[in-house]
């Protein structure tokens, strides 16, 4: 009789443990999805400078104005040090020649600035790297005055950020294309193996 009571107690305990385990399994996926929704932090690096913004302050300036794009899935921090971060955006700025074909150099700065009211045509390029691998880039042309107080430059940085990482940006486009291609052409390893008859 005593053995029967012990057996019954063990069965009840085992059943309770099973129910508790199933409850834990049912509650884990919501926590996993919350963690999956955490924003990815991208380090912001500038490979070339821009007139009016000191090169040491340029990464901080870019990170600050990248947040102006209002993207909840991404966070931006200025890169520090010479080692390239695994998750990063590399920015490059180039002064463009003027429409008349004049090659832009710093010797003609004053005459050229008078012609365009202090604004310069530039090319802005941003490259995205995730896990140390290149993903995509965005390049735009802009006319900016330069310097940390230039609203045109800040707007151009926010636009490039949105074009790169936004809902209809270049990174989302390649991810959508990759999903479409993987649905059309599944990997061979996913097919069930067929047995050969001897």
C-alpha positions in Angstrom: 0.0 0.0 0.0 2.9 2.4 0.8 4.5 1.6 -2.6 1.3 2.4 -4.3 1.1 5.8 -2.6 4.7 6.6 -3.6 4.0 5.6 -7.2 0.9 7.8 -7.3 2.9 10.7 -5.8 5.6 10.3 -8.4 3.1 10.2 -11.3 1.4 13.4 -10.0 4.8 15.1 -9.6 5.8 13.9 -13.1 2.6 15.2 -14.6 3.0 18.6 -12.9 6.6 18.8 -14.2 5.4 18.1 -17.7 2.6 20.8 -17.5 5.1 23.3 -16.1 7.6 22.5 -18.9 4.9 23.0 -21.5 4.0 26.3 -19.9 7.6 27.4 -20.0 7.9 26.4 -23.7 4.7 28.4 -24.5 6.1 31.5 -22.8 9.6 31.5 -24.3 8.7 32.5 -27.9 7.2 35.9 -27.0 10.4 36.7 -25.1 12.5 35.6 -28.1 10.5 37.8 -30.4 11.0 40.8 -28.2 14.8 40.2 -28.3 14.7 39.8 -32.0 13.0 43.2 -32.3 15.9 44.9 -30.5 17.6 47.5 -32.8 20.9 46.6 -34.4 23.7 49.0 -33.4 25.8 50.2 -36.3 29.1 51.9 -35.9 29.5 55.0 -38.0 32.8 55.6 -39.8 33.9 58.3 -42.2 36.6 57.3 -44.6 37.0 60.8 -46.1 36.5 64.2 -44.6 34.1 67.0 -45.4 34.9 70.7 -45.5 33.7 72.5 -42.4 33.5 69.4 -40.2 36.7 68.2 -38.5 37.5 64.6 -39.3 37.6 63.6 -35.6 34.0 65.0 -35.1 32.6 63.7 -38.4 31.6 60.2 -37.1 29.7 61.8 -34.2 28.1 64.3 -36.5 26.9 61.5 -38.9 25.7 59.3 -36.1 23.7 62.1 -34.6 22.0 63.0 -38.0 21.4 59.4 -39.0 19.0 59.2 -36.1 17.0 62.0 -37.8 15.8 59.4 -40.3 13.7 57.9 -37.4 14.4 54.2 -38.0 13.4 52.1 -35.0 15.3 49.0 -36.2 18.7 50.7 -36.1 20.9 52.5 -33.6 24.0 54.6 -34.6 27.2 55.2 -32.6 30.3 56.9 -33.7 33.2 54.5 -34.4 36.2 54.8 -32.2 39.7 53.5 -33.1 41.2 52.1 -36.2 39.6 48.6 -36.1 36.6 48.3 -38.4 33.4 47.2 -36.6 31.5 44.1 -37.7 28.2 46.1 -38.0 29.0 49.5 -39.5 28.2 52.2 -42.1 31.1 53.7 -43.9 30.6 57.2 -45.3 32.6 58.9 -48.0 32.3 62.5 -49.3 33.6 63.7 -52.6 33.6 67.3 -54.0 32.1 67.2 -57.5 33.2 69.3 -60.4 30.8 72.1 -61.3 28.5 71.9 -64.3 30.9 73.9 -66.4 33.4 71.0 -66.3 35.7 72.8 -63.9 37.6 70.3 -61.8 37.1 71.1 -58.1 40.2 71.9 -56.1 40.8 73.9 -53.0 42.7 76.7 -54.8 39.5 78.0 -56.4 37.4 77.9 -53.3 36.6 81.6 -52.9 35.7 82.2 -56.6 33.6 79.1 -56.8 31.8 79.8 -53.5 30.9 83.2 -54.7 29.4 81.7 -57.9 27.2 79.2 -55.9 26.5 81.2 -52.8 28.9 79.2 -50.6 27.2 75.9 -51.5 29.2 73.0 -53.0 28.0 70.0 -55.1 29.2 66.8 -53.4 28.7 63.1 -53.8 27.7 61.2 -50.6 28.2 57.5 -50.4 27.3 55.2 -47.5 28.2 51.5 -47.4 26.6 49.0 -45.1 28.5 46.1 -43.5 26.9 43.5 -41.3 28.9 40.7 -39.6 31.9 42.1 -41.3 30.5 41.5 -44.8 29.6 44.1 -47.3 25.8 44.3 -48.0 24.9 47.3 -50.2 25.6 51.0 -50.8 23.7 54.2 -51.5 25.1 57.2 -53.3 23.4 60.6 -53.8 24.4 64.0 -55.1 23.7 67.0 -52.9 24.6 70.7 -52.8 25.7 71.7 -49.3 27.4 74.6 -47.6 29.3 72.3 -45.2 30.0 72.7 -41.6 28.1 71.3 -38.5 25.3 73.9 -38.8 24.4 73.2 -42.4 20.7 72.0 -42.6 21.2 70.8 -46.2 24.0 68.5 -45.1 22.0 67.2 -42.1 19.0 66.5 -44.4 21.3 64.8 -46.9 22.7 62.5 -44.2 19.2 61.6 -43.0 18.1 60.9 -46.6 21.0 58.6 -47.3 20.3 56.8 -44.1 16.6 56.3 -45.1 17.6 55.2 -48.6 20.0 52.7 -47.2 18.2 51.3 -44.1 14.6 52.5 -44.4 11.5 50.4 -45.1 11.9 50.9 -48.9 15.7 51.3 -48.7 18.5 49.4 -50.4 19.1 46.9 -47.6 15.4 45.9 -47.3 15.3 45.5 -51.1 18.2 43.0 -51.2 16.7 41.1 -48.3 13.3 40.9 -50.1 15.1 39.7 -53.3 17.1 37.1 -51.3 13.8 35.7 -49.8 12.2 35.7 -53.2 15.1 33.9 -54.8 15.3 31.3 -52.0 11.6 30.6 -52.4 12.1 30.1 -56.2 15.3 28.1 -55.9 15.4 26.2 -52.6 18.8 24.9 -51.5 19.5 21.3 -52.7 20.4 20.2 -49.2 16.8 20.8 -48.1 15.4 18.2 -50.5 14.6 14.7 -49.1 17.1 12.1 -50.1 15.9 9.3 -52.2 17.0 5.7 -51.6 18.6 3.9 -54.5 17.6 0.3 -55.1 20.4 -2.1 -55.5 
